[in-house]
Amino acid sequence: MTHAPTLPYAVGAAATRTGPKHDVNEDQHRILDVNHMAVSFFRKGALYAVADGVSSVPKGRHAAEMVCSRIDTFFDRVQAPRVESLVEMITEVDWELRGLGRGQAACTASILWLAYGHANIVHVGDSQVFRVRHGECLRITRDHRGGRSLGAYVGMGPEVSEVLQVWQEPLFVGDLFLLVSDGVTEVVPPDELAEAWWTTGGSPLRASQAIIAEVNKRGGKDDATALVVDVLAVETDSDYETTFSGRTDFRSKA
């Protein structure tokens, strides 16, 4: 059975490692792109995510797993997905995590949705998303951190809807996106993240592995995840153009 490519045709790969002082890796990630049969069937784009469980709370890993498990159902539970659909999903997970008890579960979330000619990002926390275009590495996401503490996260309460960063811009062939947890950015600067792409021959898998290898080499103390996405083609579909709000700074109201 032949499946039509997603919109757009993008491929991603990830590498991850457990911090030397951690028993388990609290980072989680998801890749739902052209290599995923169900995603190809629904033709609603490609979805990538990195979630980092907060290690200072008992159920940080559980929080990250919950974000990613909800992402797994995004395409089949949302008839006509929009940026707002991702925002609603994050606020729903936040509500569920708070049901586990105050201060029991928390995580970061950086989600990239590529569809219908646009790149869309929903972000909270200190995992970061970078875009490389024409050799320039641009950090898209803000760092929700105040000093040593995390200032915003999934599980913080209703105010998460006010601090979520939402970004939308046109997508171009050749765009490269890197989603990385803070275990990466603490030891590898942005320009070296992009360099890993070129030095490994333009392979998402090899680039992500090279980034994590560099984290290991530099003695990174935290869990670390690198997810690399290569945009190979961009296709628009007029039947779905109305699913976009057209806003680049949307904020959900609690």
C-alpha positions in Angstrom: 0.0 0.0 0.0 1.4 3.4 -1.0 1.0 6.4 1.3 1.2 10.0 0.1 3.9 12.1 1.7 2.9 14.4 4.5 2.8 18.2 4.2 5.7 19.0 4.1 8.1 16.2 3.4 10.4 16.4 6.3 12.5 13.8 8.1 13.8 13.9 11.7 15.9 11.8 14.0 16.9 12.1 17.6 19.6 10.9 20.0 19.5 11.0 23.8 21.5 10.1 26.9 21.0 9.8 30.6 22.9 12.1 32.9 25.7 10.5 34.8 24.0 11.1 38.2 20.5 10.1 37.0 19.0 6.6 37.3 16.6 7.2 34.4 16.5 9.6 31.5 13.7 12.1 32.2 13.9 13.5 28.7 11.3 12.3 26.2 10.8 13.0 22.5 8.5 12.3 19.6 8.9 12.1 15.9 5.7 11.9 13.8 6.7 12.5 10.2 6.6 10.9 6.8 8.1 7.7 8.1 5.1 7.3 10.4 2.4 5.4 8.5 -0.6 7.0 10.3 0.8 10.5 9.9 1.3 10.0 6.2 -2.3 8.8 6.0 -3.8 11.8 7.8 -1.8 14.3 5.7 -1.9 17.0 8.4 1.8 17.7 8.6 4.7 16.5 10.6 5.1 16.8 14.4 8.2 16.8 16.5 8.7 17.3 20.3 11.1 17.3 23.1 9.9 17.2 26.7 12.2 17.3 29.7 10.9 16.1 33.1 11.8 18.3 36.0 14.1 16.2 38.1 13.4 18.1 41.4 9.9 16.8 41.5 8.8 13.1 42.1 7.1 12.6 38.7 9.0 14.6 36.3 9.6 11.7 33.9 5.9 10.9 34.1 5.0 14.5 33.1 7.3 14.3 30.0 5.8 10.9 29.0 2.3 12.4 29.3 3.1 15.2 27.0 4.5 12.8 24.4 1.7 10.3 24.7 -0.8 13.1 24.1 1.2 14.1 21.0 0.9 10.6 19.7 -2.9 11.1 19.4 -2.8 14.6 18.0 -3.5 13.9 14.4 -6.3 11.4 14.9 -8.1 13.3 17.6 -8.1 16.8 16.0 -10.1 17.0 12.8 -8.6 20.2 11.5 -5.5 21.0 13.6 -4.4 24.6 14.3 -1.8 26.2 16.4 -4.5 26.7 19.0 -5.0 23.0 19.1 -1.5 22.5 20.3 -2.0 25.2 23.0 -5.2 23.5 24.2 -3.4 20.2 24.3 -0.7 21.6 26.6 -3.2 23.3 28.9 -5.1 20.0 29.1 -2.0 18.1 30.1 -1.1 20.8 32.7 -4.6 20.3 34.3 -4.1 16.6 34.4 -0.6 16.9 36.0 -1.9 19.2 38.7 -4.4 16.5 39.5 -1.5 14.4 40.7 -0.8 16.9 43.4 0.8 20.3 43.7 4.6 20.1 42.9 4.4 16.4 42.0 4.8 16.5 38.2 6.3 19.0 35.8 8.2 19.2 32.5 9.2 21.4 29.7 7.7 21.1 26.2 9.0 22.2 22.8 6.8 21.2 20.0 7.4 21.8 16.2 4.5 21.3 13.8 5.3 21.6 10.1 2.3 21.8 7.8 0.8 23.6 4.8 3.8 25.9 4.2 4.4 27.0 7.8 6.5 26.1 10.8 4.6 26.3 14.1 6.2 26.1 17.5 4.6 25.9 20.9 7.1 26.1 23.8 7.3 26.4 27.6 10.4 25.8 29.7 14.1 25.7 28.9 14.4 23.2 26.2 15.1 25.2 23.0 14.3 25.2 19.3 16.7 26.5 16.7 16.2 27.1 13.0 19.1 27.0 10.6 18.6 28.8 7.3 21.3 29.9 4.8 23.9 28.9 7.4 22.5 31.2 10.1 21.4 29.5 13.4 18.5 31.4 15.0 17.2 30.5 18.4 13.4 30.8 18.2 12.3 29.9 21.7 12.7 32.0 24.9 14.3 30.5 28.0 11.7 30.4 30.8 14.3 30.4 33.5 14.9 32.8 36.4 18.4 32.3 37.8 18.8 28.6 38.6 15.0 27.9 38.8 12.6 27.1 36.0 10.1 29.9 35.7 7.5 28.2 33.5 6.6 24.6 32.8 3.8 22.2 32.1 2.2 21.5 35.5 2.6 25.1 36.9 -1.2 25.8 36.8 -3.6 27.9 34.7 -1.0 30.6 34.2 0.8 28.3 31.8 -1.6 29.5 29.1 -0.2 33.0 29.5 3.4 32.2 29.3 3.3 29.7 26.4 5.4 31.0 23.5 3.7 30.4 20.2 5.6 31.1 16.9 4.6 30.7 13.3 6.5 31.6 10.1 6.6 30.5 6.5 8.6 27.3 5.8 11.2 26.9 3.1 13.0 23.9 1.5 16.3 23.5 3.2 15.2 24.7 6.6 16.8 22.8 9.5 15.3 22.7 13.0 17.0 21.5 16.1 15.0 20.7 19.3 17.3 20.2 22.3 16.9 19.9 26.0 18.9 22.0 28.4 21.3 19.2 29.0 22.6 20.0 25.5 22.5 23.8 25.6 24.3 23.9 28.9 27.5 22.6 27.3 27.2 23.1 23.5 26.7 26.6 22.1 24.2 27.2 19.2 26.8 27.7 16.4 28.3 24.3 17.2 24.8 22.7 17.1 24.5 23.8 13.5 28.1 22.8 12.7 27.3 19.2 13.7 24.8 19.2 10.7 27.5 20.1 8.2 30.3 18.0 9.6 28.2 14.8 9.5 27.2 15.1 5.9 23.6 16.5 6.3 22.1 13.5 8.1 19.5 14.1 10.9 20.5 10.9 12.7 24.3 11.4 12.5 23.9 15.1 13.4 21.8 14.3 16.5 24.3 11.6 17.5 27.2 13.9 17.0 25.6 16.5 19.3 25.1 14.0 22.1 28.6 12.7 21.6 29.8 16.3 22.2 27.7 16.5 25.4 29.4 13.3 26.6 32.8 14.6 25.6 32.3 17.8 27.6 31.1 16.1 30.7 27.4 17.2 30.5 25.8 16.5 33.9 22.1 16.4 32.9 20.0 14.2 30.6 20.4 15.4 27.1 18.3 15.0 23.9 18.9 16.4 20.4 16.3 16.1 17.7 17.2 17.3 14.2 14.6 17.9 11.5 15.4 18.4 7.8 12.8 20.0 5.5 13.1 18.5 2.0 10.0 19.7 0.3 7.1 22.1 1.1 3.7 21.5 -0.3 0.6 23.6 0.3 -3.0 22.4 0.2 -5.8 25.0 -0.4 -8.3 22.8 1.3 -6.5 23.3 4.6 -5.3 26.9 4.4 -8.1 28.0 6.8 -6.7 25.9 9.6 -4.2 28.6 10.4 -4.9 31.6 12.5 -2.3 33.7 10.8 -1.1 35.0 14.2 2.5 34.7 15.3 2.0 35.7 18.9 -1.2 33.8 19.9 -2.0 33.5 23.6 -4.6 31.2 24.9 -6.9 32.7 27.6 -7.3 30.6 30.8 
